[in-house]
Amino acid sequence: MTEVRREIERETDRLAGSNKGIVKTPIHLRITSPDVLNLTLVDLPGITKIPVGDQPSDIEMQTRNLVFEYISKPNSIIVAISPANVDIVNSESLKFAREVDPEGKRTIGVITKIDLMDRGTNSLDILTGRVYPLRLGFVGVVNRSQEDTQANKPIAESLAFETEFFRTHPVYRTIQQHCGTANLAKQLNQLLMHHIRDRLPNIKTKINALISQTEQELASYGRMSTESNAVSNSSRLLKLITLFATEFSSSIEGTASEMSTTELCGGARLYYIFNDIFAAGLDSVNPTANLTNHDIRTAIRNSTGPRASLFVPEIAFQLLVKPQIKSLEPPAQRCVQLAYEELMKIGLSCGNNEMRRYPRLHAKVMEVVSDLLRERVGPTAAYVESLIAIERAYINTNHPDFIGGPGAINDLQRRLERKRKDATRSRIREVNKTIGSVRQRSADSDAGAVNSQGMADESIYDAGPVDPSEIDDRVDDVRSRSKPNGTAHSGHQHTTSASSAAQLRRPGSGSPIGSASSSGAHGHGKFFNSFFGAGGKRDGLHFSADEPRPGHTSVIPVPNRLSNFAGDGTSFDDDVSALSAQFSTELTTAEQRDDLETTLIRSLISSYFSIVRKSIQDLVPKAIMHLLVNEVCQDMQNRLVEELYKEPLIGELLQEDPALVAERDQCAAMLDVYKKAFAIINEAM
């Protein structure tokens, strides 16, 4: 034992230094002798309060953590040692044991230094559990003193002295069967055996689970090949190639056995590219965003050469719409590239664990797949480019979904009519506000002497806000009375000449351009029809004098006579006539024609561009599936066999990774250990 003690001291000095240092690395000492019991002890350090020597400043916390690291394990038995000459209530070991084992099921108390107690005192109450009860009880021992240790007193003599002490002591001789080092070792051995038996079912369950996990891990590495002949290697290579090609196709079709649940992959990702990313890219293209009115007018004039155009030339429309169709090519090519990248990802994710045992084979397979995809992505991109070129080669203005000239005119008429009605309503609301304020001021002012016409005007102001149709009727009445051939009738009934009817209309009724009306189709749309050669000469173009130019906002001042109603005594018809003069602003034919031509061209471009966009959105995914995806799936297995199934390459490709072989051997060894432990536990139970 002296040599053992010296070896422990040398190992301690080597690990922790010779100046009271500490480390967490344990010193393992195995003693084999026929005179000892099967027992494993862990000697833990005591709690150091004040650091000395090379000990760190947090020595107390380090030793506490070290102690708790071992005693917290439920499979361990805690031996709580306390000196007999110190009050038991101050025992740190019992305090720590209670924290991790509050029920005391695995804690046994040991009382040392019993022979050093003061005369007249003893530890009988503690050993019998009257002071602090423990389920496993207390054991008293007498160890060698420091003097005996320095004098190298033999352990046998120390044990004999301990036995004699408890046998002859007047107090402890009644419980000598529960005292002594030999009794402590025997009791610990019995406790350990009982504790192991209690824990064996749980240990057996854990070992069984470890065996199952290890077998699964070993299966993931693949079976070790026991045959190395060329025939078995060839069949294995063909099997691996077939499995890879099948898994690739299954990932695209969505029938793979293992699919991700956290993100889109395989065919679902292709669907997302076609219907979300590609569709959003096409929708983001505005067909007329980069076309200004100046560009459209320039294209129209360039397409007519030295001659003046009688209608909107179709050449200008084609000249403007073709570059807009070209803008659909970048989103289409981007869709091809995204589909190619997704197929590469599918190839990288394919390949079962058995193929991954052979890194050279997997790398070669990915090389062949990459070459095949690059071969197919070129023709696919070229075909998509040709689709755009085909759409630009022939502008089919006879397409059933194309709005055409009449449709564009009707659409423009509706928009202009809507704008005219909104502008008229806004102006009438301003007039009504002004009339209301005049009526309020007139009610507060002194009326005085007014003529009969003034009384009539006052009655009109009192009638309420002016309605747009009422103003139109009064405008027509005033104008008809002001014409030489006009005849006024009572009750606001009047007759106008043909030229007056072309100049004056009711707001909100009739066509926004040309002579308005419901009278016939000859005059309706006369100006628009001249764009496409269906309406006559440009000299015959006629504009309504009261039609505002598109995009033009007129400021309509209120006549002064309305403001001075009480003073001048003028008639309401004269005031309305003055307002009508503000509405009837003359427009130049050339300016209005340019505005309408650009608006028509924009409408035609948007309509045809929408047709082409729908066609491209439908044809590009079909082209990618036919020329890229389906071709790759069909040719993959044949290409892999053609490139890899060669006699010189088979042996090289089927070489396993050395690191994987080492891991598999280690896993197999652990499996054997677990199986042996399971068999031993079965025998013990």
C-alpha positions in Angstrom: 0.0 0.0 0.0 3.0 2.3 0.5 3.8 2.0 -3.2 0.2 2.7 -4.0 0.2 5.8 -1.9 3.4 7.0 -3.5 2.1 6.4 -7.0 -1.0 8.4 -6.2 1.1 11.3 -4.9 3.3 11.2 -8.1 0.3 11.2 -10.3 -1.3 14.1 -8.4 1.9 16.2 -8.7 2.0 15.5 -12.4 -1.6 16.5 -13.1 -2.2 19.3 -10.5 1.3 20.4 -9.5 3.0 20.2 -6.2 1.5 23.3 -4.6 -2.0 22.3 -3.7 -3.5 22.7 -7.2 -6.6 20.9 -8.3 -7.8 19.5 -11.6 -11.0 17.6 -12.6 -9.1 14.8 -14.3 -9.6 11.6 -12.1 -6.8 9.2 -11.2 -7.9 5.6 -11.9 -6.5 3.0 -9.5 -7.4 -0.6 -9.9 -6.5 -3.1 -7.1 -6.8 -6.8 -7.7 -6.6 -9.1 -4.6 -8.3 -12.1 -3.2 -8.7 -10.2 0.1 -10.8 -7.3 -1.2 -14.5 -7.1 -2.2 -15.9 -6.0 -5.6 -16.2 -2.3 -5.0 -15.7 0.9 -6.8 -14.9 4.0 -4.8 -14.6 7.6 -5.9 -12.6 9.7 -3.4 -13.9 13.3 -3.7 -12.1 16.3 -2.2 -13.4 18.2 0.7 -14.8 21.7 0.3 -12.0 24.2 0.6 -13.1 27.5 1.9 -9.8 29.6 1.6 -7.5 29.1 -1.4 -3.8 28.3 -0.6 -0.8 27.7 -2.8 -1.7 27.5 -6.5 -5.4 27.1 -5.8 -7.7 29.5 -7.7 -9.7 32.1 -6.0 -13.0 30.3 -6.7 -11.7 27.0 -5.2 -14.8 26.6 -3.1 -17.1 26.8 -6.1 -14.9 24.4 -8.2 -14.8 21.8 -5.5 -18.5 22.1 -4.9 -19.3 21.6 -8.6 -16.9 18.7 -8.8 -18.6 17.0 -5.8 -22.1 17.5 -7.2 -21.1 16.2 -10.6 -20.6 12.7 -9.0 -23.2 12.6 -6.3 -26.0 13.8 -8.5 -26.0 10.6 -10.5 -28.9 8.4 -9.4 -26.8 5.2 -9.8 -24.3 6.2 -7.2 -24.2 5.6 -3.4 -23.2 8.6 -1.3 -20.8 8.0 1.6 -21.2 11.1 3.7 -18.2 11.3 6.1 -18.3 13.5 9.2 -15.8 13.8 12.1 -17.1 12.8 15.5 -15.4 15.8 17.2 -17.5 18.3 15.2 -21.1 18.9 15.7 -23.2 16.9 13.2 -25.4 19.8 12.3 -22.4 21.5 10.7 -21.6 18.6 8.4 -21.1 19.8 4.8 -21.3 16.2 3.4 -24.7 15.5 4.9 -25.9 18.9 3.6 -24.8 18.1 0.1 -26.3 14.6 0.3 -29.7 15.9 1.4 -29.7 18.3 -1.7 -29.4 15.5 -4.2 -31.0 12.7 -2.1 -33.7 14.3 0.0 -35.3 10.9 0.9 -31.9 9.4 2.0 -32.4 6.2 -0.1 -28.7 6.1 -1.3 -26.8 7.9 1.5 -24.8 6.2 4.2 -23.2 8.1 7.0 -19.6 7.5 8.3 -18.4 8.9 11.6 -14.6 9.2 11.9 -12.3 10.2 14.7 -14.4 8.5 17.4 -11.3 7.8 19.5 -10.5 11.6 19.6 -13.7 12.7 21.3 -13.5 14.5 24.6 -13.9 12.4 27.7 -17.5 12.0 28.8 -18.8 12.4 25.2 -19.6 9.7 22.6 -21.4 9.3 19.3 -23.9 6.7 20.3 -26.9 8.9 19.5 -25.5 9.7 16.1 -24.7 6.1 15.2 -28.1 4.9 16.3 -29.8 7.6 14.2 -31.4 9.6 17.0 -29.8 12.9 16.0 -30.1 12.7 12.2 -31.8 9.6 10.9 -30.6 8.0 7.7 -32.3 5.1 5.9 -29.0 3.3 5.4 -27.7 4.3 8.9 -24.3 5.4 10.2 -21.1 3.4 10.6 -18.3 4.4 13.1 -14.6 3.9 12.2 -11.2 4.6 13.7 -8.5 5.5 11.2 -4.8 5.9 11.6 -3.7 9.2 13.2 -1.3 11.5 11.5 1.4 10.2 13.8 0.7 6.6 12.7 0.7 7.7 9.0 4.1 9.4 9.4 5.4 6.4 11.3 4.2 4.1 8.5 2.1 2.0 10.8 0.9 -1.0 9.0 -2.8 -1.1 8.0 -3.2 -4.5 9.6 -2.2 -3.2 12.9 -4.5 -0.2 12.5 -7.4 -2.5 11.7 -6.6 -4.7 14.8 -6.5 -1.6 17.0 -9.9 -0.4 15.6 -11.5 -3.8 16.3 -10.1 -3.9 19.9 -11.3 -0.3 20.5 -14.9 -1.0 19.6 -14.9 -4.4 21.5 -13.6 -3.0 24.7 -15.2 0.5 24.7 -18.0 0.6 27.4 -20.4 2.5 25.1 -19.6 1.2 21.6 -19.3 -2.5 22.4 -23.1 -2.8 22.3 -23.1 -1.7 18.6 -19.7 -3.1 17.6 -21.4 -5.1 14.8 -22.2 -1.7 13.2 -18.8 -0.2 13.6 -15.4 -0.8 12.0 -13.8 -0.5 8.6 -14.4 -4.1 7.7 -18.0 -3.8 8.6 -18.2 -0.6 6.4 -16.7 -2.4 3.4 -19.0 -5.3 3.8 -22.1 -3.1 4.1 -21.0 -1.0 1.1 -20.6 -4.1 -1.0 -24.1 -5.3 0.0 -25.6 -1.9 -0.7 -23.9 -1.8 -4.0 -25.2 -5.2 -5.0 -28.7 -4.4 -3.9 -28.6 -1.1 -5.7 -27.4 -2.7 -8.9 -30.2 -5.3 -8.7 -32.7 -2.4 -8.2 -31.3 -0.6 -11.2 -30.8 -3.6 -13.5 -34.3 -3.4 -15.2 -33.6 0.2 -16.2 -30.1 -0.6 -17.2 -31.3 -3.5 -19.3 -33.9 -1.2 -21.0 -31.2 1.4 -21.8 -28.8 -1.2 -23.2 -31.6 -2.7 -25.3 -32.2 0.8 -26.7 -28.5 1.3 -27.4 -28.4 -2.0 -29.2 -31.3 -1.0 -31.4 -29.7 2.4 -32.2 -26.3 0.9 -32.9 -27.8 -1.6 -35.3 -29.6 1.1 -37.2 -26.4 3.2 -37.4 -24.5 0.1 -38.6 -27.2 -0.5 -41.2 -26.8 3.1 -42.4 -23.1 2.4 -43.2 -24.2 -0.4 -45.4 -23.2 -4.1 -45.3 -19.6 -4.9 -45.7 -19.0 -6.6 -49.0 -17.7 -10.1 -48.6 -17.5 -10.7 -52.3 -15.0 -8.8 -54.4 -15.3 -10.5 -57.7 -16.2 -8.6 -60.9 -19.6 -10.1 -61.3 -20.9 -9.0 -57.8 -19.4 -5.5 -58.3 -21.1 -5.2 -61.7 -24.5 -6.1 -60.4 -24.0 -3.8 -57.4 -23.1 -0.9 -59.7 -26.2 -1.5 -61.9 -28.4 -1.6 -58.9 -27.0 1.7 -57.5 -27.5 3.4 -60.9 -31.0 2.2 -61.2 -31.9 3.3 -57.7 -30.4 6.8 -58.3 -32.4 7.3 -61.6 -35.6 6.1 -60.0 -35.2 8.3 -57.0 -34.5 11.3 -59.3 -37.7 10.7 -61.3 -39.7 10.1 -58.1 -38.6 13.4 -56.6 -39.9 15.2 -59.6 -43.2 13.3 -59.7 -43.6 13.7 -55.9 -43.7 10.0 -55.2 -40.4 9.7 -53.3 -40.4 7.8 -50.1 -38.7 10.5 -48.2 -39.8 14.1 -48.8 -39.0 17.3 -46.9 -41.7 18.8 -44.8 -40.0 22.1 -44.1 -39.5 23.5 -47.6 -40.6 22.9 -51.2 -38.5 20.6 -53.2 -38.5 18.5 -56.4 -41.6 18.8 -58.6 -43.4 21.1 -56.1 -40.5 23.6 -56.4 -40.8 23.5 -60.2 -44.5 24.2 -59.9 -43.7 27.2 -57.7 -41.2 28.5 -60.2 -43.6 28.2 -63.1 -46.8 29.6 -61.4 -45.4 32.1 -58.9 -41.9 33.3 -59.7 -42.3 33.2 -63.5 -45.8 34.5 -63.5 -44.9 37.4 -61.1 -41.9 38.2 -63.4 -44.2 38.5 -66.4 -46.8 40.5 -64.6 -44.1 43.0 -63.5 -43.5 44.0 -67.1 -45.4 47.1 -68.1 -45.9 47.2 -71.8 -46.1 51.0 -72.1 -44.0 52.1 -69.1 -41.0 53.1 -71.3 -43.1 54.7 -74.1 -43.6 58.4 -73.9 -46.1 60.3 -76.0 -43.2 61.8 -77.9 -42.0 58.3 -78.8 -45.4 57.2 -80.0 -45.9 60.4 -82.1 -42.4 60.0 -83.6 -43.1 56.3 -84.5 -46.4 57.3 -86.2 -44.8 60.1 -88.2 -41.8 57.9 -89.2 -44.1 55.1 -90.4 -45.9 57.5 -92.8 -42.8 58.8 -94.6 -43.2 62.1 -96.4 -47.0 61.7 -96.6 -49.6 62.8 -94.1 -51.5 59.9 -92.5 -55.3 59.6 -93.0 -55.5 57.1 -90.1 -53.3 55.6 -87.4 -50.8 53.5 -89.4 -50.5 49.8 -88.5 -46.8 49.9 -89.2 -46.4 52.3 -86.2 -48.3 49.9 -84.0 -46.1 46.9 -85.0 -42.9 49.1 -84.7 -43.9 49.9 -81.1 -45.2 46.6 -79.9 -42.3 44.4 -81.0 -39.8 45.8 -78.5 -42.3 45.4 -75.8 -42.7 41.7 -76.7 -38.9 41.4 -76.5 -39.1 42.5 -72.8 -40.7 39.1 -72.0 -37.5 37.2 -72.8 -35.5 38.0 -69.6 -38.2 36.5 -67.3 -38.6 33.5 -69.6 -34.8 32.8 -69.6 -34.7 33.3 -65.8 -37.4 30.6 -65.5 -35.2 28.2 -67.5 -32.2 28.9 -65.3 -34.2 28.4 -62.1 -35.6 25.1 -63.4 -32.0 24.0 -64.2 -30.7 24.9 -60.7 -33.6 23.0 -59.1 -32.8 19.9 -61.1 -29.2 20.2 -59.9 -30.4 20.3 -56.3 -32.6 17.3 -56.9 -29.6 15.4 -58.2 -27.5 16.3 -55.2 -30.2 15.2 -52.8 -30.7 11.9 -54.5 -28.6 8.8 -53.8 -29.2 6.5 -50.9 -26.9 5.7 -48.1 -25.5 2.7 -49.9 -24.3 4.9 -52.8 -22.7 7.4 -50.4 -20.5 4.6 -49.1 -18.7 5.0 -52.4 -17.6 8.7 -52.7 -16.0 8.2 -56.1 -19.1 6.7 -57.5 -21.3 9.5 -56.1 -19.0 12.2 -57.5 -18.9 10.5 -60.9 -22.7 10.2 -61.0 -23.1 13.9 -60.2 -20.6 14.7 -62.9 -22.7 12.8 -65.5 -25.9 14.4 -64.3 -24.4 17.9 -64.5 -23.2 17.2 -68.1 -26.6 15.9 -69.1 -28.4 19.0 -67.6 -26.0 21.4 -69.4 -26.6 19.6 -72.7 -30.4 20.0 -72.3 -30.5 23.5 -70.9 -28.9 25.0 -74.0 -31.6 23.8 -76.5 -34.3 24.7 -74.0 -33.1 28.3 -73.7 -32.7 28.5 -77.5 -36.3 27.3 -77.9 -37.6 29.8 -75.4 -35.8 32.5 -77.3 -37.4 31.3 -80.5 -40.8 31.6 -78.9 -40.3 35.3 -78.3 -38.9 35.7 -81.8 -42.0 33.9 -83.2 -44.3 36.2 -81.4 -42.4 39.2 -82.8 -42.2 37.8 -86.3 -45.9 38.1 -87.0 -48.3 40.5 -85.2 -51.7 38.9 -85.6 -54.1 41.8 -85.3 -56.9 39.3 -86.2 -56.6 37.4 -82.9 -60.0 36.9 -81.4 -58.9 38.3 -78.0 -57.3 41.4 -79.6 -59.3 44.6 -78.9 -58.8 45.9 -82.4 -59.5 49.4 -83.8 -63.3 49.5 -83.0 -62.8 48.1 -79.6 -60.0 50.6 -78.8 -62.2 53.4 -80.0 -65.1 52.3 -77.9 -62.8 52.0 -74.9 -61.4 55.4 -75.5 -64.9 56.8 -75.9 -66.0 55.4 -72.6 -63.0 56.8 -70.8 -63.3 60.3 -72.3 -67.1 60.3 -71.5 -66.3 59.3 -67.9 -63.7 62.1 -67.7 -66.1 64.6 -69.2 -68.9 63.7 -66.8 -66.6 64.0 -63.8 -65.3 67.4 -65.0 -68.8 68.6 -65.6 -70.0 67.5 -62.2 -67.1 69.2 -60.5 -67.8 72.5 -62.3 -71.5 72.4 -61.5 -70.7 71.7 -57.8 -68.5 74.9 -57.8 -71.3 76.8 -59.4 -73.9 75.5 -56.9 -71.5 76.6 -54.1 -71.2 80.1 -55.6 -75.0 80.4 -56.1 -75.6 79.3 -52.5 -73.3 82.0 -51.2 -74.9 84.6 -53.4 -78.4 83.6 -52.2 -77.3 83.9 -48.6 -75.8 87.3 -49.2 -78.9 88.4 -51.1 -81.2 87.3 -48.3 -79.2 89.4 -45.8 -79.0 92.5 -48.0 -81.7 95.1 -48.7 -83.7 94.0 -51.8 -84.9 97.5 -52.8 -86.8 98.2 -56.0 -86.4 95.4 -58.5 -87.9 94.9 -61.9 -90.0 91.9 -62.9 -87.0 90.1 -64.5 -85.1 90.5 -61.2 -88.0 89.0 -59.3 -87.9 86.0 -61.7 -84.2 85.6 -61.1 -84.7 85.7 -57.3 -87.3 83.0 -57.6 -84.8 80.9 -59.5 -82.1 81.3 -56.9 -84.6 80.4 -54.2 -85.4 77.2 -56.0 -82.3 75.5 -54.9 -79.0 74.3 -56.3 -78.6 74.2 -60.1 -79.0 70.8 -61.7 -76.6 70.0 -64.6 -79.6 69.2 -66.9 -81.4 72.4 -65.9 -78.3 74.5 -66.9 -78.1 72.6 -70.2 -81.8 73.4 -70.9 -81.3 77.1 -70.1 -78.1 77.2 -72.2 -79.9 75.7 -75.2 -82.8 78.2 -74.6 -80.5 81.2 -74.5 -78.5 80.2 -77.6 -81.6 79.4 -79.6 -83.0 82.8 -78.8 -79.7 84.4 -79.7 -79.6 82.8 -83.2 -81.2 84.7 -86.1 -83.4 81.8 -87.2 -84.0 80.6 -83.7 -87.5 80.8 -82.2 -88.0 80.7 -78.4 -91.1 79.2 -76.8 -92.4 79.4 -73.4 -91.9 76.6 -70.8 -88.3 76.2 -71.8 -89.1 74.6 -75.1 -86.9 75.6 -78.1 -85.7 74.5 -81.5 -82.1 74.6 -82.7 -80.5 74.4 -86.1 -78.3 71.5 -87.1 -75.1 73.4 -86.5 -76.3 74.4 -83.0 -77.0 70.8 -82.2 -73.5 69.9 -83.1 -72.1 72.6 -80.8 -74.3 72.3 -77.8 -75.1 69.1 -75.9 -76.5 68.1 -72.5 -73.7 67.1 -70.1 -73.5 63.4 -69.7 -75.4 62.6 -72.9 -74.0 61.8 -76.3 -70.6 61.1 -77.7 -67.6 62.9 -76.4 -66.3 63.6 -79.9 -68.1 64.6 -83.0 -71.7 65.5 -83.1 -73.3 63.9 -80.2 -76.3 62.2 -80.2 -78.7 59.4 -80.5 -79.9 60.6 -83.9 -77.8 58.2 -86.0 -74.6 56.3 -86.6 -73.4 58.4 -89.4 -72.2 61.3 -87.2 -71.2 59.1 -84.2 -67.5 58.3 -84.1 -66.8 60.2 -87.3 -63.5 61.4 -86.0 -62.4 58.0 -84.7 -63.4 56.2 -87.9 -61.1 58.6 -89.9 -58.1 57.0 -88.0 -58.7 53.7 -89.8 -59.9 55.1 -93.2 -63.6 54.4 -92.6 -65.0 57.9 -92.1 -64.0 60.3 -94.8 -61.4 63.0 -95.1 -59.4 64.8 -92.5 -61.0 68.1 -93.8 -64.3 66.8 -92.7 -63.2 66.4 -89.0 -65.5 68.3 -86.7 -65.1 68.9 -83.0 -67.7 69.8 -80.5 -66.9 73.2 -79.1 -68.0 72.3 -75.6 -65.8 69.2 -75.4 -62.8 69.6 -73.2 -59.5 68.3 -74.5 -58.3 65.1 -72.7 -56.0 65.9 -69.9 -57.0 69.6 -70.0 -58.5 71.3 -67.0 -60.4 74.5 -67.6 -60.8 77.1 -64.8 -64.4 78.4 -64.9 -64.7 81.8 -63.1 -68.1 82.7 -61.8 -69.6 85.8 -63.7 -69.5 88.9 -61.8 -73.2 89.4 -62.3 -73.9 86.5 -60.0 -71.9 88.2 -57.3 -73.7 91.4 -57.8 -77.2 90.0 -58.0 -78.9 92.5 -55.9 -77.3 95.5 -57.6 -77.7 95.0 -61.4 -80.9 93.1 -61.6 -79.8 91.0 -64.6 -81.5 87.8 -65.7 -80.5 84.3 -64.8 -80.4 83.3 -68.5 -77.7 85.9 -69.1 -75.7 84.5 -66.3 -76.0 81.0 -67.6 -75.0 82.2 -71.0 -71.9 83.6 -69.6 -71.1 80.3 -67.8 -71.7 78.5 -71.1 -69.1 80.7 -72.8 -66.5 79.5 -70.3 -67.4 75.8 -71.0 -67.0 76.3 -74.8 -63.3 76.6 -75.2 -62.1 76.0 -78.7 -59.6 73.2 -79.2 -57.1 72.8 -82.1 -57.7 69.7 -84.2 -54.0 68.8 -84.4 -53.5 68.7 -80.7 -56.6 66.6 -80.0 -55.7 64.2 -82.8 -52.2 63.6 -81.4 -53.6 62.9 -77.9 -56.2 60.5 -79.3 -53.7 58.8 -81.5 -51.2 58.1 -78.6 -54.1 56.9 -76.4 -55.3 54.5 -79.1 -51.8 53.2 -79.7 -51.3 52.6 -75.9 -54.6 50.7 -75.7 -53.7 48.5 -78.7 -50.2 47.8 -77.4 -51.6 46.8 -73.9 -54.2 44.5 -75.5 -51.8 42.7 -77.8 -49.1 42.5 -75.2 -51.5 40.8 -72.8 -52.3 38.2 -75.4 -48.6 37.5 -76.0 -47.9 37.4 -72.2 -50.6 34.7 -71.7 -49.2 32.7 -74.5 -45.6 32.9 -73.2 -46.7 32.1 -69.7 -48.3 28.9 -71.0 -45.7 27.8 -73.5 -42.4 28.4 -71.5 -43.2 25.9 -68.7 -44.3 23.4 -71.3 -41.1 23.8 -73.2 -39.0 23.4 -70.0 -40.9 20.2 -69.0 -40.6 18.7 -72.5 -37.1 19.7 -73.5 -35.3 19.7 -70.1 -37.1 17.9 -67.3 -38.6 14.9 -69.2 -35.6 14.5 -71.5 -33.3 14.4 -68.5 -35.5 11.8 -66.6 -35.7 9.6 -69.7 -32.0 9.7 -70.6 -30.5 9.6 -67.2 -30.2 5.9 -66.6 -29.0 5.2 -70.1 -26.4 7.9 -69.8 -25.2 6.7 -66.4 -24.8 3.1 -67.7 -23.1 4.3 -70.8 -20.6 6.5 -68.8 -20.0 4.3 -65.7 -20.6 0.7 -66.6 -17.1 0.1 -67.8 -14.9 -2.7 -66.7 -11.8 -0.6 -65.7 -14.0 1.8 -63.7 -16.1 -0.6 -61.7 -13.5 -1.6 -59.1 -12.3 2.1 -58.7 -15.9 3.4 -58.3 -16.8 0.8 -55.7 -14.0 1.7 -53.3 -15.4 2.6 -49.9 -14.4 5.7 -48.0 -11.7 4.8 -45.4 -13.2 7.0 -42.8 -16.6 5.4 -43.3 -15.0 1.9 -43.0 -13.4 2.9 -39.7 -16.7 4.3 -38.3 -18.5 1.1 -39.3 -15.9 -1.1 -37.6 -16.2 1.0 -34.4 -19.9 0.8 -34.5 -19.8 -3.0 -35.0 -17.4 -3.3 -32.0 -19.8 -1.2 -29.8 -22.7 -3.4 -30.8 -20.8 -6.5 -29.7 -20.1 -4.8 -26.3 -23.7 -3.9 -25.8 -24.8 -7.4 -26.6 -22.3 -8.9 -24.1 -23.5 -6.5 -21.4 -27.1 -7.4 -22.1 -26.3 -11.1 -21.8 -24.5 -10.5 -18.4 -27.5 -8.6 -17.1 -29.8 -11.4 -18.1 -27.7 -13.8 -16.1 -27.6 -11.6 -13.1 -31.4 -11.2 -13.1 
